[in-house]
């Protein structure tokens, strides 16, 4: 492990105890099926047989508070390690834009001041994407939900009975939720209503994952699996054996009696997952972090939702929106977002495939 990786881990681990809304995306039983460490193929060059060894290079760390990993197949391990180090520096820069847990991040500056002038390209780009998915989902995904999350979180340690939960702060926060009040101009991003705040936790991991994949591809790596809270599989796990194989991801058991868990194959697409167990609001009758921005509460039926889409940005936003949607809206929303595959796990362990 190089020094940059160590420093990156130390800085982000300090925030782990505060990670809430999307902490669960590193989990849900999702694991990479065991890769081969090294395999060889025989090739001929100038009439002579040579051995062409492809090695699998891996990295593990923390990105936006979640466990992260990279696995790629290459003949040039030195180039791979150099590229990963450069990529991590870029990811660190993007974290300084989107992280709510870094005091001076751009998103915190926007939330405090209500305006951010001359935003960097990526900051403006991701907020624009968030607004797009808010519109497509009819508000099931809405980055302006942050005041509601904070209102519920601030009630965690209040001494009360179930019937005496103070409601004014929650009602005020719900009234602040409206993605249409985000103003995106050429030279600034601003809020149209005082006291608004946004979170990008339901889309930033996907966006950063996509950016990491872009960097790897630009440096010549075609067979990669990147997990920064969402998975993106490019090329194949065994490119010389079967270039169409892709990457297998195990989703985890949906109930204790299931012996064969669901496995999805990634072939130049992305997998995202959302779960209700990432953060529970203590004392608030089972209320959890996957809130419906339109009602201020949870959809009671859902335990886990998995989404397959062409990008991690879309998959991340879609899994968040679906978790906030009632049963009658799931199929329509999945079709509207043009998702490749959707799996919903109910609280009783039952599967719903779309």
Secondary structure, DSSP 8 states (H G I E B T S, - for coil): --HHHHHHHHHHHTTGGG--TTGGGG-TT-EE----SEEEEEEEETTEEEEEEEEEEEEEEEETTEEEEEEEEES-HHHHHHHHHHHHHHHHHHHHHH-TTSTT-HHHHHHHHSEEES--HHHHHHHHHHHHHHHHTTTSS-GGGHHHHHHHHHTTT----GGG---HHHHHHHHH--GGGEEE-SSEEEESSTT-----TTTHHHHHHHHHHHHHHHTT--SEEEESSSEEEES-TTTTT-TT--EEEEEE-SSTT-SS-EEEEESSEEEEEEEGGG-B-TTSTT-BS---TTTSS--TTEEEEEEEESSHHHHHHHHHHHHTS-GGGHHHHHHHTT-SEEEEEETTS-EEE-
